[in-house]
Amino acid sequence: YKRQVSTQSTGDKVIRFSGVPAGEACTVVLRGASSHILEEAERSLHDALCVLVSTVKETRVVLGGGCSEMIMAKAIDELVSKTPGKKALAQEAFARALRQIPTIIASNGGYDSSELLTQLRAAHYSGKTTAGLDMKQGSVGDMAELGVFESYRVKSQVLISAVEAAEQILRVDQIFRSAPRKRDEDQRNH
């Protein structure tokens, strides 16, 4: 292998490392306008590498682009109609929370999230179970055809963490509030 370091300019200056044999360590150079941007880029890269490692260890994947969340929300919606009492309200709230994921994806992509979510929901309710958000086109697309996947392990852990957080909130049985302290008139004038 012939190791090379070169620079390319396509609007931004890019440093390209090549000739590194597979399996060897690589260096990633991050550049940014400020230390805050660099720290954010480093966190993002770290998160991406963690997802990659997780996916290598657990190779199962699920459809991305909000598709998985819509499938789960639809399944919960179907249970709600068969569930009596307050439990149905909790199920409805959980389905709404799952539908927030594609809403956030659309908003982060700069698209009209309300429009895309209603289109995505209609697609799923009409039987298009692989429908998700195509962020390149700003429309609903087939995630399997587009090759948009997410790590099953990461998705599973996100859901488990969300449920655990909701359970913790629901377990709070009392909130203690103190009356506001009375202030002396003399203290405010000095």
Secondary structure as the mmCIF struct_conf table of DSSP 4:
data_model
#
loop_
_struct_conf.conf_type_id
_struct_conf.id
_struct_conf.beg_label_comp_id
_struct_conf.beg_label_asym_id
_struct_conf.beg_label_seq_id
_struct_conf.end_label_comp_id
_struct_conf.end_label_asym_id
_struct_conf.end_label_seq_id
STRN STRN1 GLN A 4 SER A 9
BEND BEND1 THR A 10 ASP A 12
STRN STRN2 LYS A 13 SER A 18
HELX_LH_PP_P HELX_LH_PP_P1 VAL A 20 PRO A 21
TURN_TY1_P TURN_TY1_P1 ALA A 22 GLY A 23
BEND BEND2 GLU A 24 GLU A 24
BEND BEND3 ALA A 33 SER A 34
HELX_RH_AL_P HELX_RH_AL_P1 SER A 35 LYS A 57
BEND BEND4 GLU A 58 GLU A 58
STRN STRN3 VAL A 61 LEU A 63
TURN_TY1_P TURN_TY1_P2 GLY A 64 GLY A 66
HELX_RH_AL_P HELX_RH_AL_P2 CYS A 67 VAL A 80
TURN_TY1_P TURN_TY1_P3 SER A 81 LYS A 82
TURN_TY1_P TURN_TY1_P4 GLY A 85 GLY A 85
HELX_RH_AL_P HELX_RH_AL_P3 LYS A 86 ASN A 108
TURN_TY1_P TURN_TY1_P5 GLY A 109 GLY A 110
BEND BEND5 TYR A 111 TYR A 111
HELX_RH_AL_P HELX_RH_AL_P4 SER A 113 TYR A 125
TURN_TY1_P TURN_TY1_P6 SER A 126 GLY A 127
TURN_TY1_P TURN_TY1_P7 THR A 129 THR A 130
STRN STRN4 ALA A 131 ASP A 134
TURN_TY1_P TURN_TY1_P8 MET A 135 GLY A 138
STRN STRN5 SER A 139 ASP A 142
HELX_RH_AL_P HELX_RH_AL_P5 MET A 143 LEU A 146
TURN_TY1_P TURN_TY1_P9 GLY A 147 GLY A 147
STRN STRN6 PHE A 149 SER A 151
HELX_RH_AL_P HELX_RH_AL_P6 TYR A 152 ARG A 171
HELX_LH_PP_P HELX_LH_PP_P2 SER A 178 LYS A 182
HELX_RH_AL_P HELX_RH_AL_P7 GLU A 185 ARG A 188
TURN_TY1_P TURN_TY1_P10 ASN A 189 ASN A 189
#
